Amino acid sequence: MNETTQSQDALRSEARIAHGALHRLRQDLFVDAFAFRPLPPLEDAKISRWVPWLPERLRRWARWLPHLTVGFFSVLVFLAGLADSGPGSLQGLLAAGFAVLVAAAPLLTLFRPVGAYWLSLFAAVVGGFTDVAFSPSASVFGNSAFPTLLAVMVLVVLRTRPRLAVEMWLVTFGVAGALTVLIGGDSGDLPPVAVFCGAVLIAAAAVRAWREERRQVVETQSATQEERTRRTLLEERALIARELHDVVAHHMSVIAIQAEAAPYRVKDTPPELATSFATIRENAVAALAELRRILGVVRSADPDAFAESDPEAPQPTLSSLDSLLDSVRSAGLVVEAVVTGSPRPLPQGVELSAYRIVQEGLSNALRHSPGAEARVEISYVLGGLGVRIVNGAPSRLAKPSPGAGHGVLGMRERVQMLGGEMTAEPTEDGGFEVAAFIPVANTAGQTKTGGNRS
């Protein structure tokens, strides 16, 4: 009983496999066989990679190289067919018509690949039947239409999917075997021709599969790069959120303390004024609590991601620039700093962002341009602050960097957050330049004379 059940299950499994194979064969070769699927021109990136020496004018025409190649092959097939026809006779006209039929199939692969296969198979059947009808000892593969059929099958496999190689091979040699039996032709060359065509189609399917795999790898790499950029951007925003929290929290704490102490500085404070100060303090304390809560959400995935050696230390400003310059000089970078304009008090967020931009720019110069000299320019101008970091070409080969390669992205995020503009691009001498402008409203304050910082 068990053996009978197992046998029935095996038969059902085989039937399902056969049904699935027939269904795929029907979907691939019969459903919408003549659907319009034009071959797109080559991408400019591929042309630049394959023939970088080609002039720009010719690259526009090089995009159509596959179409021109197939068209040239069709012309050769047509001319070869005309060479076998005699001029002026009925047989010559029929031969010329047959040459047009055979030559049209390769050209059709550019627009309707599966339909081109059926057209080429029909031409091969007509040619084989005609040859055997006039010469019973002839082979169905002896006419010129069969090599063209093989070329068409290769083109179809390269244009569609690898499994069509097996499906077209089965249909082609099934039809060839049936035609040989019906007209009584010579079947001695059928097995070797089938093996040869199978090898050619397997090679074409392997090339198609390799191209598809490579395309998927490129897409995966692009998606990975986009995800890495997105993650780096989120990390940079989280870092900015923490730094701005420290800045805003300081000011809100001052507001709360001042509001709490104000009633005690006035004798006989009116109840309305005391209530107003109490409301100000309550709102400041509530704002501090909300800031801490938001920061906790931002840093909840990794609480120590942005922890520093001294978390209680104040955030750096442009007044700390000298210590930064001393640090990078001790690391081997020759750097000059120039301050132009009249330095004035700036919002702490602007000072912090400008410091971080200079820090990242000098770090990039150390990392990517070893042996080069750098220059930092801080410009206090009307309506804002200008920051420029430029370095020369490296004097030696840079070592592989462990960084994520998104320092410029972080700088740009800081500048955009403050409504500014930034450019980051290579210089003509092989160096790199980062220039940013951060708008700042004019504020009254003490001024100092600008000049060179050594």
Disulfide bonds with the S-S distance in Angstrom:
none
